[in-house]
Amino acid sequence: MFLLIYSPKIAGVYDSLAFFSFVIVLLALITNSYKSLGVLPIKRITIYIILFFTIALYVTLLRSVRGITDTYQTLRFLRCVINTAGVGALVALYVKNYESHASEKILRDIWLCIVFHGALIVLMFLIPPVNEFVVFHIRRIEPTGWQYQSMIQGSRISGLTSSWDATSGIQVLGIVLMPAFIEKNNIFLKALVVLISLFSMALSGATGFVVLAFHSTVILLLWVNKNKEKKRSAVLKSNIGRTKKLTFSQIKKSFVSIMGITVIVTFFVVIKILPNFTERVENTSIARTANMFLSNTGYEIQYNNRTNTTAESTVRTIINMYFIPNSVDNFIYGKGGSGRRRDEYYIPADNGIVLNLHNLGFIMTIIMYIIVLQELFVAFKYRISMPKVAFTTGIIVLTIIMIDAKVQYLMARNALSIMLLAVFAMWQGIREVKINNAKI
């Protein structure tokens, strides 16, 4: 699973994700694992494959009409087709081996992969040879690349991924999903995961802290009411619900304790640890992240020996991020390129909403987001009958949508793997719920 989520794009060109997806599909076929999947997850896998292939075909035709030579969108969505097939095959292998417990196992392993990747980011910061090994021998970043200097110096680290802000956002799941997987009062383990997650978030960017604040509010204020939960839990039964007997009430209580641990760990780090690494930290993303939240006067950073500098703050970052295409034709149909080639057209934005709207057009963009948002509503619908699966899937999908609002991430490599693993696991869980309810 770790390779399917975090397989790097070597030298920015060679996609190892396609290779691992092919291997997993082949393994699923050899072991005849697809027969283990229910109709619901197979339908969902098919929907995503059709969606991505349709968009790939659409942008290919659109490029020919617009005279665009940039093939980014075509390759992007064909990669999504391959990625979806790989994720579906992995889910089939889990179901074959774990049967009714497969959904929880998949979601637990997603969480573990994220925590382990956070630990790798921390190691890359603490041990420069580890950072150099990843940059030179695993990711093989070209010295001419714009990220090279920051990566090799360890001033901003994204691990095996290529997006700093997106990595910061996804690493928050190490903390937010913890209530579903560490149920005992293991304070040391919780504090360790919190410490790893906070450091990996700060080393890669500030986005994770915004996502953490939002999720804290959502979990503590907007989830289910206790009386309704108790009443329905007595009627609706499933293997998933019986296995751990975890309710949303328990999740919320556990989350409160975890947020308390997070505050204590943060205080300890700021007071006891960071002062001992002042010179090392002041030139990294940790200092940048702290200044963006604690100061609105801006933080001067010089990137990669460029002559210009950027003054950043939370307020300045979100200004002028969102705008629509300047013509009705482009708004409806899009342009078909990436918006990153100045010789054709350039879109001065990073967030997925604006980029997708300009490149894919309103019709394709709205279809894509509606299908993803539907997963969020389904997770909420099944929050009583399978609380752990619904909670975890809902948080994962919501996190990726939030990150996409900052930097294009919805159909990115590791984001798509994480999201589809959770979504297909959820639909397999729904199948189990329906089967068990039919037996009552």
C-alpha positions as CSV (number, residue, x, y, z in Angstrom):
1,M,0.0,0.0,0.0
2,F,2.8,2.4,0.9
3,L,4.3,2.1,-2.7
4,L,0.8,2.6,-4.2
5,I,0.4,5.9,-2.2
6,Y,3.9,7.3,-2.2
7,S,5.6,5.8,-5.2
8,P,7.7,8.8,-6.5
9,K,7.8,10.3,-9.9
10,I,11.5,9.7,-10.7
11,A,13.3,12.7,-12.1
12,G,9.9,14.4,-12.6
13,V,9.3,12.1,-15.6
14,Y,9.2,8.4,-14.9
15,D,6.0,7.4,-13.2
16,S,6.7,4.5,-10.8
17,L,3.0,4.6,-9.7
18,A,1.9,3.1,-13.1
19,F,4.3,0.2,-12.6
20,F,3.2,-0.6,-9.1
21,S,-0.5,-0.4,-10.2
22,F,0.2,-2.8,-13.0
23,V,1.9,-5.3,-10.6
24,I,-1.0,-5.1,-8.2
25,V,-3.6,-5.6,-10.9
26,L,-1.7,-8.6,-12.2
27,L,-1.5,-10.0,-8.7
28,A,-5.2,-9.6,-8.1
29,L,-5.9,-11.4,-11.4
30,I,-3.6,-14.3,-10.6
31,T,-5.1,-14.8,-7.1
32,N,-8.7,-14.4,-8.5
33,S,-9.3,-11.7,-5.9
34,Y,-11.8,-9.7,-7.8
35,K,-14.5,-12.3,-7.1
36,S,-14.3,-11.3,-3.4
37,L,-15.5,-7.7,-4.2
38,G,-19.1,-6.9,-3.9
39,V,-21.3,-5.3,-6.5
40,L,-21.2,-1.9,-4.8
41,P,-17.4,-1.4,-4.8
42,I,-17.1,-2.8,-8.3
43,K,-19.7,-0.2,-9.5
44,R,-17.8,2.6,-7.8
45,I,-14.5,1.5,-9.3
46,T,-16.2,1.4,-12.7
47,I,-17.7,4.9,-12.3
48,Y,-14.2,6.4,-11.5
49,I,-12.5,4.6,-14.4
50,I,-15.3,5.9,-16.8
51,L,-15.1,9.4,-15.4
52,F,-11.3,9.7,-15.8
53,F,-11.2,8.1,-19.3
54,T,-14.1,10.4,-20.4
55,I,-12.2,13.5,-19.2
56,A,-9.0,12.3,-20.8
57,L,-10.8,11.9,-24.1
58,Y,-12.6,15.2,-23.7
59,V,-9.4,17.2,-23.1
60,T,-7.7,15.5,-26.0
61,L,-10.5,16.6,-28.3
62,L,-10.5,20.0,-26.7
63,R,-6.8,20.5,-27.3
64,S,-7.2,19.7,-31.0
65,V,-9.9,22.3,-31.3
66,R,-8.0,24.9,-29.3
67,G,-4.7,24.1,-31.0
68,I,-3.1,23.3,-27.6
69,T,0.0,21.1,-27.7
70,D,0.3,20.7,-23.9
71,T,-0.6,17.0,-23.2
72,Y,-0.6,17.3,-19.4
73,Q,-4.3,16.9,-18.8
74,T,-4.6,13.9,-21.2
75,L,-1.7,12.1,-19.4
76,R,-3.0,13.2,-16.0
77,F,-6.3,11.5,-16.4
78,L,-5.0,8.4,-18.2
79,R,-2.7,8.0,-15.1
80,C,-5.8,8.4,-13.0
81,V,-7.4,5.4,-14.9
82,I,-4.3,3.3,-14.2
83,N,-4.2,4.4,-10.6
84,T,-7.9,3.6,-10.0
85,A,-7.4,0.1,-11.5
86,G,-4.4,-0.4,-9.1
87,V,-6.4,0.8,-6.1
88,G,-9.3,-1.4,-7.0
89,A,-7.0,-4.4,-7.3
90,L,-5.4,-3.7,-3.9
91,V,-8.9,-3.4,-2.2
92,A,-9.8,-6.8,-3.8
93,L,-6.7,-8.4,-2.3
94,Y,-7.6,-7.0,1.1
95,V,-11.1,-8.3,0.9
96,K,-9.9,-11.8,-0.2
97,N,-7.6,-12.0,2.8
98,Y,-9.5,-10.1,5.5
99,E,-13.1,-10.6,4.3
100,S,-15.6,-8.6,6.5
101,H,-12.8,-6.9,8.3
102,A,-11.1,-5.6,5.1
103,S,-12.5,-2.1,5.3
104,E,-11.1,-1.3,8.7
105,K,-7.8,-2.9,7.8
106,I,-7.5,-0.8,4.7
107,L,-8.2,2.4,6.5
108,R,-5.9,1.5,9.4
109,D,-3.1,0.9,6.9
110,I,-3.7,4.2,5.1
111,W,-3.2,5.9,8.5
112,L,0.0,3.9,9.2
113,C,1.4,4.8,5.8
114,I,0.8,8.5,6.5
115,V,2.4,8.3,9.9
116,F,5.4,6.4,8.5
117,H,5.8,9.0,5.7
118,G,5.8,11.7,8.4
119,A,8.5,9.8,10.2
120,L,10.6,9.8,7.0
121,I,10.2,13.6,6.6
122,V,11.4,14.1,10.1
123,L,14.4,11.7,9.5
124,M,15.2,13.6,6.3
125,F,15.5,16.8,8.4
126,L,17.4,15.3,11.3
127,I,19.8,13.2,9.2
128,P,21.0,15.0,6.1
129,P,22.4,11.8,4.5
130,V,18.8,10.3,4.5
131,N,17.6,13.5,2.8
132,E,20.4,13.3,0.2
133,F,19.6,9.6,-0.5
134,V,15.9,10.4,-1.1
135,V,16.7,13.4,-3.3
136,F,19.5,11.8,-5.3
137,H,18.6,8.1,-5.5
138,I,14.9,7.7,-5.0
139,R,13.3,10.9,-6.4
140,R,16.4,11.8,-8.5
141,I,15.6,15.5,-8.6
142,E,17.4,17.3,-11.4
143,P,19.8,20.0,-10.2
144,T,18.1,22.4,-12.6
145,G,14.7,21.9,-11.0
146,W,13.2,24.8,-9.1
147,Q,12.7,22.7,-5.9
148,Y,16.2,21.3,-5.9
149,Q,18.0,23.8,-3.7
150,S,15.3,23.8,-1.0
151,M,15.2,20.0,-1.0
152,I,18.9,19.3,-0.9
153,Q,19.4,21.9,1.8
154,G,16.5,20.4,3.8
155,S,14.9,23.8,4.2
156,R,11.6,22.5,3.0
157,I,10.9,18.8,2.9
158,S,8.0,16.9,1.3
159,G,9.3,13.4,1.6
160,L,8.5,11.2,-1.4
161,T,5.9,13.7,-2.7
162,S,6.3,16.7,-5.0
163,S,4.0,19.2,-3.3
164,W,5.0,20.9,0.0
165,D,1.7,22.4,0.9
166,A,-0.3,19.3,0.0
167,T,2.0,17.1,2.0
168,S,1.6,19.4,5.0
169,G,-2.2,19.0,4.7
170,I,-2.3,15.2,4.3
171,Q,0.1,14.7,7.2
172,V,-2.5,16.1,9.5
173,L,-4.4,12.9,9.1
174,G,-1.8,11.3,11.4
175,I,-3.4,13.3,14.2
176,V,-7.0,13.5,13.1
177,L,-7.5,9.8,12.4
178,M,-5.8,8.7,15.6
179,P,-9.1,8.3,17.6
180,A,-10.2,5.5,15.2
181,F,-7.0,3.5,15.6
182,I,-5.5,4.1,19.0
183,E,-8.4,3.5,21.4
184,K,-6.5,2.5,24.5
185,N,-5.0,5.1,26.8
186,N,-1.5,4.8,25.3
187,I,-0.3,8.3,26.0
188,F,3.2,7.7,24.9
189,L,2.2,6.4,21.5
190,K,-0.3,9.2,21.0
191,A,2.3,11.8,21.9
192,L,4.8,10.2,19.5
193,V,2.4,10.2,16.6
194,V,1.4,13.8,17.4
195,L,5.1,14.9,17.5
196,I,5.9,13.2,14.2
197,S,2.8,14.7,12.5
198,L,3.4,18.2,13.8
199,F,7.0,18.2,12.7
200,S,6.3,16.8,9.3
201,M,3.4,19.3,8.8
202,A,5.7,22.2,9.7
203,L,8.6,21.0,7.7
204,S,6.5,20.9,4.5
205,G,4.2,23.9,4.9
206,A,1.5,25.7,6.7
207,T,-1.6,24.1,5.1
208,G,-1.7,21.3,7.6
209,F,-2.3,23.6,10.5
210,V,-5.3,25.2,8.8
211,V,-6.7,21.8,8.1
212,L,-6.1,20.7,11.7
213,A,-8.0,23.7,13.1
214,F,-10.9,23.1,10.7
215,H,-11.2,19.4,11.5
216,S,-11.0,20.1,15.3
217,T,-14.1,22.4,14.9
218,V,-16.0,19.9,12.7
219,I,-15.4,16.9,14.9
220,L,-16.2,18.6,18.1
221,L,-19.2,20.6,17.0
222,L,-20.9,19.1,13.9
223,W,-20.9,15.3,14.2
224,V,-23.9,13.1,15.4
225,N,-26.0,13.6,18.4
226,K,-25.7,11.0,21.2
227,N,-29.4,10.1,21.6
228,K,-29.9,9.3,17.9
229,E,-26.7,7.4,17.8
230,K,-27.6,5.1,20.7
231,K,-31.1,4.5,19.4
232,R,-29.9,3.5,15.9
233,S,-26.9,1.6,17.1
234,A,-29.2,-0.8,18.9
235,V,-31.0,-1.6,15.7
236,L,-28.3,-1.5,13.0
237,K,-25.6,-4.2,13.4
238,S,-22.6,-5.1,11.3
239,N,-19.4,-7.0,11.7
240,I,-17.6,-3.7,11.4
241,G,-19.7,-2.2,14.2
242,R,-19.3,-5.2,16.5
243,T,-15.6,-5.6,16.1
244,K,-14.5,-2.6,18.0
245,K,-17.8,-1.2,19.4
246,L,-16.5,2.2,18.5
247,T,-19.1,5.0,18.4
248,F,-18.9,8.6,17.3
249,S,-19.3,9.6,21.0
250,Q,-16.2,7.7,21.8
251,I,-14.3,9.1,18.8
252,K,-15.2,12.6,19.9
253,K,-14.0,12.0,23.5
254,S,-10.8,10.4,22.2
255,F,-10.3,13.4,19.9
256,V,-10.6,15.8,22.8
257,S,-7.8,14.0,24.7
258,I,-5.7,13.9,21.5
259,M,-6.0,17.6,21.0
260,G,-5.0,18.1,24.6
261,I,-1.9,16.0,24.0
262,T,-1.3,18.0,20.8
263,V,-1.3,21.3,22.7
264,I,1.0,19.9,25.4
265,V,3.4,18.5,22.8
266,T,3.4,21.8,20.8
267,F,4.1,23.7,24.0
268,F,7.0,21.4,24.9
269,V,8.5,21.6,21.4
270,V,8.3,25.4,21.3
271,I,9.7,25.9,24.8
272,K,12.2,23.0,25.1
273,I,13.3,21.7,21.7
274,L,13.3,24.5,19.1
275,P,15.5,26.9,21.1
276,N,18.3,24.3,20.9
277,F,18.0,24.2,17.1
278,T,17.6,27.9,16.4
279,E,20.2,28.2,13.6
280,R,19.0,25.0,12.0
281,V,15.3,25.9,12.2
282,E,15.3,29.6,11.2
283,N,16.1,28.7,7.5
284,T,13.5,26.0,7.2
285,S,9.8,25.8,6.6
286,I,9.2,25.5,10.4
287,A,10.2,29.2,10.8
288,R,8.2,30.1,7.7
289,T,5.1,28.3,9.0
290,A,5.4,29.9,12.5
291,N,5.7,33.4,11.0
292,M,2.8,33.0,8.7
293,F,0.5,32.3,11.6
294,L,2.0,34.4,14.3
295,S,2.7,37.5,12.2
296,N,0.9,39.4,9.5
297,T,3.8,41.7,8.6
298,G,5.3,39.1,6.2
299,Y,8.3,36.8,6.3
300,E,11.1,37.5,3.9
301,I,12.3,34.3,2.2
302,Q,14.8,34.0,-0.7
303,Y,14.2,31.0,-2.8
304,N,16.9,29.0,-4.6
305,N,19.3,32.0,-4.9
306,R,16.7,33.9,-6.9
307,T,17.1,37.7,-6.9
308,N,13.5,38.3,-5.9
309,T,12.0,37.5,-2.5
310,T,8.5,36.9,-1.4
311,A,6.7,38.4,1.6
312,E,4.3,35.8,2.9
313,S,1.5,35.8,5.5
314,T,-1.7,33.9,5.9
315,V,-3.8,36.9,4.7
316,R,-1.5,37.6,1.7
317,T,-1.5,34.0,0.7
318,I,-5.3,33.8,0.1
319,I,-5.7,37.2,-1.6
320,N,-6.2,36.9,-5.4
321,M,-6.3,33.1,-5.3
322,Y,-9.7,32.7,-6.9
323,F,-11.0,34.0,-10.2
324,I,-13.0,32.7,-13.2
325,P,-12.1,32.5,-16.9
326,N,-12.4,35.8,-18.8
327,S,-14.8,34.4,-21.5
328,V,-18.0,32.4,-21.5
329,D,-16.5,29.9,-23.9
330,N,-13.5,29.2,-21.7
331,F,-15.7,29.1,-18.6
332,I,-18.0,26.4,-20.0
333,Y,-15.5,24.2,-22.0
334,G,-12.1,25.1,-20.7
335,K,-8.8,25.3,-22.6
336,G,-7.5,21.7,-22.3
337,G,-3.9,22.5,-21.2
338,S,-2.2,22.7,-17.8
339,G,-2.2,26.5,-17.5
340,R,1.5,26.2,-16.7
341,R,3.1,26.8,-20.1
342,R,3.7,30.5,-20.8
343,D,4.1,29.9,-24.5
344,E,0.4,28.8,-24.7
345,Y,-1.4,30.2,-21.7
346,Y,-0.6,30.7,-18.0
347,I,-3.0,30.7,-15.1
348,P,-1.6,32.6,-12.0
349,A,-3.1,30.3,-9.4
350,D,-2.3,27.1,-7.6
351,N,-5.7,25.9,-6.3
352,G,-7.5,23.1,-7.9
353,I,-10.8,24.9,-8.3
354,V,-9.4,27.7,-10.5
355,L,-7.0,25.5,-12.4
356,N,-9.7,22.8,-13.2
357,L,-12.2,25.5,-14.1
358,H,-9.8,27.1,-16.6
359,N,-8.4,23.8,-18.0
360,L,-11.4,21.5,-18.0
361,G,-14.3,23.9,-18.1
362,F,-17.4,24.2,-15.8
363,I,-19.1,21.1,-17.1
364,M,-16.3,18.6,-16.4
365,T,-15.2,20.3,-13.3
366,I,-18.7,20.2,-11.7
367,I,-19.1,16.5,-12.6
368,M,-15.8,15.6,-11.0
369,Y,-16.4,17.5,-7.8
370,I,-20.0,16.3,-7.5
371,I,-18.9,12.6,-7.6
372,V,-16.2,13.3,-5.0
373,L,-18.6,15.3,-2.7
374,Q,-21.1,12.4,-3.0
375,E,-18.6,10.2,-1.1
376,L,-18.7,12.7,1.7
377,F,-22.5,12.6,2.0
378,V,-22.4,8.8,1.9
379,A,-19.9,8.7,4.7
380,F,-22.2,10.9,6.8
381,K,-25.2,8.7,6.0
382,Y,-23.5,5.6,7.3
383,R,-21.9,7.3,10.3
384,I,-24.1,5.2,12.7
385,S,-24.0,1.7,11.2
386,M,-20.2,1.8,10.6
387,P,-18.8,4.7,12.6
388,K,-15.1,4.0,12.2
389,V,-15.2,3.5,8.5
390,A,-17.5,6.5,7.9
391,F,-15.5,8.8,10.2
392,T,-12.2,7.9,8.6
393,T,-13.4,8.1,5.0
394,G,-15.3,11.3,5.5
395,I,-12.2,13.0,7.1
396,I,-9.9,11.8,4.3
397,V,-12.2,13.0,1.5
398,L,-12.8,16.3,3.3
399,T,-9.1,16.9,3.9
400,I,-8.2,16.3,0.2
401,I,-11.0,18.7,-0.8
402,M,-9.7,21.4,1.6
403,I,-6.1,20.9,0.3
404,D,-7.4,21.2,-3.3
405,A,-8.8,24.6,-2.4
406,K,-5.3,25.7,-1.7
407,V,-3.2,23.8,-4.2
408,Q,-4.4,21.5,-7.0
409,Y,-4.5,18.1,-5.3
410,L,-7.8,16.3,-5.9
411,M,-6.6,14.0,-8.6
412,A,-2.9,14.2,-7.7
413,R,-0.9,10.9,-7.4
414,N,-0.9,10.1,-3.7
415,A,-4.1,12.0,-3.0
416,L,-6.0,9.9,-5.5
417,S,-4.6,6.7,-4.0
418,I,-5.5,7.7,-0.5
419,M,-9.0,8.9,-1.4
420,L,-9.9,5.9,-3.6
421,L,-8.6,3.4,-1.1
422,A,-10.8,4.9,1.6
423,V,-13.8,5.3,-0.7
424,F,-13.7,1.8,-2.1
425,A,-13.2,0.4,1.4
426,M,-16.3,2.4,2.5
427,W,-18.4,0.9,-0.3
428,Q,-17.2,-2.6,0.6
429,G,-18.2,-1.8,4.2
430,I,-21.6,-0.7,3.0
431,R,-22.0,-4.0,1.3
432,E,-21.3,-5.8,4.6
433,V,-23.8,-3.6,6.4
434,K,-26.5,-4.4,3.9
435,I,-25.8,-8.1,4.1
436,N,-25.9,-8.1,7.9
437,N,-29.1,-6.0,8.0
438,A,-30.7,-8.5,5.6
439,K,-30.0,-11.2,8.1
440,I,-31.7,-9.4,11.0
